[in-house]
Amino acid sequence: MIKKYYKYLYILSGIIIGIFITINVIGAIVGNTMYLMLNKQQVDHLVPVLADYSENVTRIKEYEQEKKWEQVTITTNDGYVMTGTYIKNPMQTDKAVLIMHGLYQNRSMSIDYVPIYLHLGFNVLLVDLRGHGQSKGQMTWGKKEVGDIDAWITYLKNQKKNKIIGVHGISLGASYALLYSGASGVTPADFYVEDSAYDDLSSIYHEKFRSFLQVQKNDMIINLLWFYCQVSMYWHTGSTMAELSPLNAVQKAKSPILFLHGGADELVPTTSMQKLYAGCKSYKQSHIFANAPHALSITKNNKEYYDVLKEFLHNSNII
């Protein structure tokens, strides 16, 4: 009788273990699939600006040829070649700004910012983010991009002999700029400008995840799959979403930061900028451009953009 009891217990234990393993295997597969899908433009239909233009470098190539802008490259610590475009100011200056584009874009997106910075007395470096444009590697949501920024700043100092260097990011590039502002073991920039950054990658991803699956926020299925999606992210990037949080990073920043956002942003709410601004302990300014969609403030409010940027740089003793 006792032997039969143990026999059934072993069978039941085997079934339970089998179910546990099966659930985790399925969860891992689905979570990884969802993570990879959520990195693709096709599932992000929230705003037209997120169409995938990352590989179309025609515009920047035309500018490089017509205006004699210099294409430059660096090699990162993990062996990938990153590509950028260096625009030397006609006026003699030792100031430079590194400009980073948004998700699914390339350095062509940053061309609109060049005239403003040239007029303010800066040399300009437009870069393709890791996994975008002509830059190699796979995007890691900031894990390795922080090192890429550090390498570009070192390039601007050593190869181009600039002494004062700022970092200006748009959308994803803005979030990377903020991650860099609070990073340790890197060469800090003298100022940062973030335009349309998210405050927390987890909240953005979770909302995209919920919207894609068409389920309620508190749905048990999404919470379970969300766990596996985060496990997949750690496997791909080596970091958790908490470690890649601009809100956490900005609290450690020492250099001045200008926070910019569009009042009509449907992808990243203005509350994200307000949280980032509140968390920043260094010198800071903020501005919301009325009626500007996500990452389009400079095209909708060009003169206003220039004035706000100039005031910030003046107040920060940069110009």
DRENBADREN-910992 format. One record per residue (C-alpha): residue number from 1; residue in one letter; x, y, z. Coordinates in pm, whole numbers, always signed. Layout:
BEGIN
   seq   type       px       py       pz
   NUM      a        X        Y        Z
...
//
This chain:
BEGIN
   seq   type       px       py       pz
     1      m       +0       +0       +0
     2      i     +280     +239      +97
     3      k     +476     +149     -217
     4      k     +171     +223     -430
     5      y     +133     +558     -250
     6      y     +493     +654     -328
     7      k     +447     +537     -685
     8      y     +153     +773     -733
     9      l     +344    +1049     -554
    10      y     +637    +1009     -792
    11      i     +403    +1016    -1091
    12      l     +225    +1325     -960
    13      s     +557    +1496     -888
    14      g     +676    +1414    -1239
    15      i     +359    +1558    -1389
    16      i     +391    +1877    -1183
    17      i     +759    +1918    -1275
    18      g     +676    +1849    -1639
    19      i     +402    +2111    -1638
    20      f     +635    +2361    -1467
    21      i     +910    +2305    -1723
    22      t     +664    +2319    -2013
    23      i     +512    +2647    -1893
    24      n     +856    +2805    -1851
    25      v     +978    +2683    -2190
    26      i     +666    +2814    -2363
    27      g     +688    +3137    -2163
    28      a    +1052    +3184    -2258
    29      i     +979    +3123    -2627
    30      v     +677    +3354    -2634
    31      g     +854    +3618    -2422
    32      n    +1156    +3617    -2652
    33      t     +932    +3634    -2958
    34      m     +743    +3928    -2812
    35      y    +1066    +4107    -2717
    36      l    +1198    +4074    -3072
    37      m     +864    +4176    -3224
    38      l     +838    +4480    -2998
    39      n    +1176    +4595    -3134
    40      k    +1036    +4604    -3486
    41      q     +865    +4903    -3643
    42      q     +579    +4694    -3780
    43      v     +405    +4658    -3445
    44      d     +453    +5020    -3339
    45      h     +171    +5197    -3515
    46      l     +116    +5469    -3257
    47      v     +260    +5754    -3464
    48      p     +376    +5784    -3827
    49      v     +716    +5924    -3721
    50      l     +817    +5571    -3618
    51      a     +830    +5438    -3973
    52      d    +1156    +5252    -4028
    53      y    +1407    +5477    -4203
    54      s    +1714    +5340    -4027
    55      e    +1883    +5206    -4340
    56      n    +1803    +5496    -4573
    57      v    +2114    +5716    -4557
    58      t    +2055    +5886    -4893
    59      r    +1989    +6229    -4744
    60      i    +2301    +6245    -4528
    61      k    +2512    +6113    -4816
    62      e    +2387    +6396    -5036
    63      y    +2471    +6653    -4770
    64      e    +2817    +6507    -4719
    65      q    +2886    +6533    -5090
    66      e    +2732    +6875    -5154
    67      k    +2854    +7051    -4839
    68      k    +3184    +6864    -4801
    69      w    +3085    +6728    -4462
    70      e    +3324    +6464    -4331
    71      q    +3214    +6104    -4277
    72      v    +3395    +5964    -3974
    73      t    +3410    +5629    -3796
    74      i    +3521    +5486    -3465
    75      t    +3557    +5129    -3341
    76      t    +3392    +5045    -3010
    77      n    +3539    +4836    -2730
    78      d    +3342    +4534    -2851
    79      g    +3476    +4570    -3205
    80      y    +3187    +4733    -3392
    81      v    +3234    +5024    -3633
    82      m    +3017    +5329    -3563
    83      t    +2962    +5592    -3831
    84      g    +2904    +5965    -3804
    85      t    +2926    +6293    -3993
    86      y    +3147    +6575    -3866
    87      i    +3060    +6933    -3960
    88      k    +3334    +7183    -3883
    89      n    +3213    +7531    -3798
    90      p    +3341    +7798    -4043
    91      m    +3429    +8005    -3735
    92      q    +3717    +7892    -3515
    93      t    +3575    +7716    -3207
    94      d    +3668    +7452    -2952
    95      k    +3305    +7365    -2876
    96      a    +3125    +7064    -3023
    97      v    +2792    +6889    -2985
    98      l    +2718    +6521    -3041
    99      i    +2366    +6474    -3181
   100      m    +2185    +6139    -3161
   101      h    +1871    +6048    -3355
   102      g    +1565    +5846    -3255
   103      l    +1450    +5488    -3297
   104      y    +1429    +5349    -3655
   105      q    +1615    +5657    -3784
   106      n    +1974    +5744    -3875
   107      r    +2191    +6055    -3861
   108      s    +1991    +6208    -4148
   109      m    +1722    +6285    -3888
   110      s    +1968    +6513    -3707
   111      i    +2045    +6740    -4004
   112      d    +1776    +6990    -3899
   113      y    +1973    +7066    -3582
   114      v    +2296    +7154    -3762
   115      p    +2220    +7520    -3858
   116      i    +2119    +7606    -3502
   117      y    +2439    +7474    -3347
   118      l    +2662    +7621    -3617
   119      h    +2503    +7959    -3553
   120      l    +2563    +7916    -3179
   121      g    +2933    +7851    -3241
   122      f    +2964    +7472    -3227
   123      n    +3123    +7206    -3440
   124      v    +2865    +6932    -3494
   125      l    +2889    +6553    -3495
   126      l    +2588    +6356    -3618
   127      v    +2609    +5986    -3537
   128      d    +2425    +5669    -3630
   129      l    +2325    +5484    -3316
   130      r    +2432    +5124    -3273
   131      g    +2229    +4905    -3509
   132      h    +2104    +5204    -3711
   133      g    +2217    +5358    -4038
   134      q    +2577    +5266    -4115
   135      s    +2665    +5176    -3755
   136      k    +2707    +4807    -3685
   137      g    +2595    +4595    -3392
   138      q    +2255    +4541    -3235
   139      m    +2074    +4798    -3024
   140      t    +2078    +4725    -2650
   141      w    +1853    +5007    -2520
   142      g    +2149    +5187    -2364
   143      k    +2356    +4904    -2218
   144      k    +2634    +4937    -2477
   145      e    +2528    +5269    -2626
   146      v    +2661    +5449    -2317
   147      g    +3006    +5318    -2409
   148      d    +2953    +5428    -2769
   149      i    +2879    +5784    -2654
   150      d    +3192    +5783    -2441
   151      a    +3396    +5671    -2742
   152      w    +3252    +5952    -2956
   153      i    +3327    +6213    -2689
   154      t    +3684    +6084    -2665
   155      y    +3705    +6114    -3045
   156      l    +3584    +6475    -3034
   157      k    +3840    +6562    -2769
   158      n    +4143    +6375    -2900
   159      q    +4100    +6370    -3278
   160      k    +3907    +6694    -3330
   161      k    +4062    +6889    -3038
   162      n    +3733    +7012    -2893
   163      k    +3735    +7118    -2528
   164      i    +3368    +7182    -2451
   165      i    +3133    +6904    -2560
   166      g    +2758    +6868    -2532
   167      v    +2526    +6577    -2605
   168      h    +2190    +6641    -2772
   169      g    +1953    +6348    -2815
   170      i    +1615    +6312    -2980
   171      s    +1363    +6046    -2868
   172      l    +1563    +5725    -2812
   173      g    +1882    +5928    -2851
   174      a    +1757    +6160    -2576
   175      s    +1706    +5868    -2340
   176      y    +2058    +5745    -2420
   177      a    +2190    +6094    -2343
   178      l    +2024    +6084    -2001
   179      l    +2155    +5735    -1931
   180      y    +2502    +5868    -2011
   181      s    +2454    +6174    -1789
   182      g    +2431    +5951    -1482
   183      a    +2682    +5684    -1585
   184      s    +3001    +5620    -1391
   185      g    +3344    +5560    -1542
   186      v    +3282    +5778    -1849
   187      t    +3393    +6124    -1961
   188      p    +3101    +6352    -1869
   189      a    +2967    +6598    -2123
   190      d    +2957    +6968    -2037
   191      f    +2583    +6984    -2104
   192      y    +2294    +6768    -2221
   193      v    +1983    +6842    -2425
   194      e    +1710    +6580    -2424
   195      d    +1421    +6613    -2665
   196      s    +1126    +6370    -2623
   197      a    +1291    +6113    -2396
   198      y    +1095    +5844    -2212
   199      d    +1142    +5841    -1835
   200      d    +1119    +5467    -1786
   201      l    +1169    +5198    -2050
   202      s     +956    +4952    -1855
   203      s     +642    +5168    -1865
   204      i     +682    +5239    -2238
   205      y     +742    +4874    -2321
   206      h     +459    +4753    -2098
   207      e     +213    +4987    -2267
   208      k     +327    +4877    -2614
   209      f     +299    +4516    -2500
   210      r      -55    +4565    -2368
   211      s     -164    +4757    -2677
   212      f      -23    +4494    -2911
   213      l     -200    +4207    -2730
   214      q     -522    +4409    -2692
   215      v     -571    +4317    -2326
   216      q     -641    +4509    -2007
   217      k     -357    +4650    -1796
   218      n     -420    +4413    -1508
   219      d     -469    +4107    -1725
   220      m     -296    +3803    -1572
   221      i     -174    +3681    -1912
   222      i      +10    +4003    -1993
   223      n     +169    +4012    -1648
   224      l     +296    +3656    -1694
   225      l     +423    +3713    -2048
   226      w     +571    +4046    -1940
   227      f     +789    +3862    -1691
   228      y     +929    +3639    -1965
   229      c     +973    +3939    -2197
   230      q    +1194    +4105    -1935
   231      v    +1390    +3783    -1889
   232      s    +1446    +3783    -2266
   233      m    +1566    +4143    -2256
   234      y    +1820    +4055    -1989
   235      w    +1939    +3764    -2201
   236      h    +1980    +3990    -2506
   237      t    +2129    +4298    -2336
   238      g    +2268    +4185    -2002
   239      s    +2062    +4449    -1820
   240      t    +1724    +4484    -1657
   241      m    +1485    +4763    -1749
   242      a    +1545    +4924    -1410
   243      e    +1916    +4948    -1493
   244      l    +1831    +5119    -1822
   245      s    +1599    +5378    -1669
   246      p    +1670    +5742    -1767
   247      l    +1480    +5850    -1456
   248      n    +1722    +5664    -1232
   249      a    +2023    +5788    -1428
   250      v    +1930    +6155    -1437
   251      q    +1929    +6170    -1057
   252      k    +2308    +6118    -1070
   253      a    +2377    +6380    -1337
   254      k    +2621    +6660    -1258
   255      s    +2615    +6867    -1579
   256      p    +2336    +7107    -1687
   257      i    +2040    +6948    -1866
   258      l    +1776    +7103    -2092
   259      f    +1450    +6904    -2101
   260      l    +1238    +6953    -2415
   261      h     +909    +6795    -2522
   262      g     +627    +6835    -2770
   263      g     +289    +6925    -2627
   264      a     +114    +6700    -2880
   265      d     +338    +6396    -2828
   266      e     +121    +6081    -2853
   267      l     +403    +5832    -2804
   268      v     +577    +5966    -2493
   269      p     +354    +6184    -2270
   270      t     +474    +6517    -2137
   271      t     +449    +6367    -1788
   272      s     +764    +6172    -1874
   273      m     +957    +6497    -1914
   274      q     +808    +6634    -1594
   275      k     +923    +6327    -1399
   276      l    +1271    +6352    -1549
   277      y    +1292    +6722    -1470
   278      a    +1180    +6664    -1112
   279      g    +1438    +6389    -1065
   280      c    +1731    +6592    -1197
   281      k    +1954    +6742     -928
   282      s    +2193    +6935    -1154
   283      y    +2122    +7274    -1315
   284      k    +1819    +7232    -1539
   285      q    +1567    +7404    -1761
   286      s    +1258    +7270    -1935
   287      h    +1028    +7373    -2216
   288      i     +719    +7225    -2381
   289      f     +650    +7320    -2744
   290      a     +277    +7355    -2792
   291      n     +119    +7143    -3068
   292      a     +447    +6967    -3154
   293      p     +420    +6588    -3213
   294      h     +681    +6340    -3095
   295      a    +1038    +6449    -3178
   296      l     +920    +6719    -3422
   297      s     +950    +7030    -3206
   298      i    +1236    +7171    -3414
   299      t    +1037    +7157    -3739
   300      k     +718    +7295    -3585
   301      n     +881    +7566    -3371
   302      n    +1227    +7635    -3518
   303      k    +1276    +7993    -3393
   304      e    +1138    +7907    -3050
   305      y    +1366    +7602    -3036
   306      y    +1669    +7818    -3113
   307      d    +1577    +8077    -2851
   308      v    +1521    +7818    -2577
   309      l    +1848    +7641    -2656
   310      k    +2045    +7967    -2668
   311      e    +1905    +8079    -2333
   312      f    +1995    +7745    -2172
   313      l    +2351    +7749    -2307
   314      h    +2395    +8108    -2190
   315      n    +2259    +8033    -1842
   316      s    +2487    +7727    -1821
   317      n    +2793    +7942    -1906
   318      i    +2857    +7739    -2222
   319      i    +2828    +8038    -2457
//
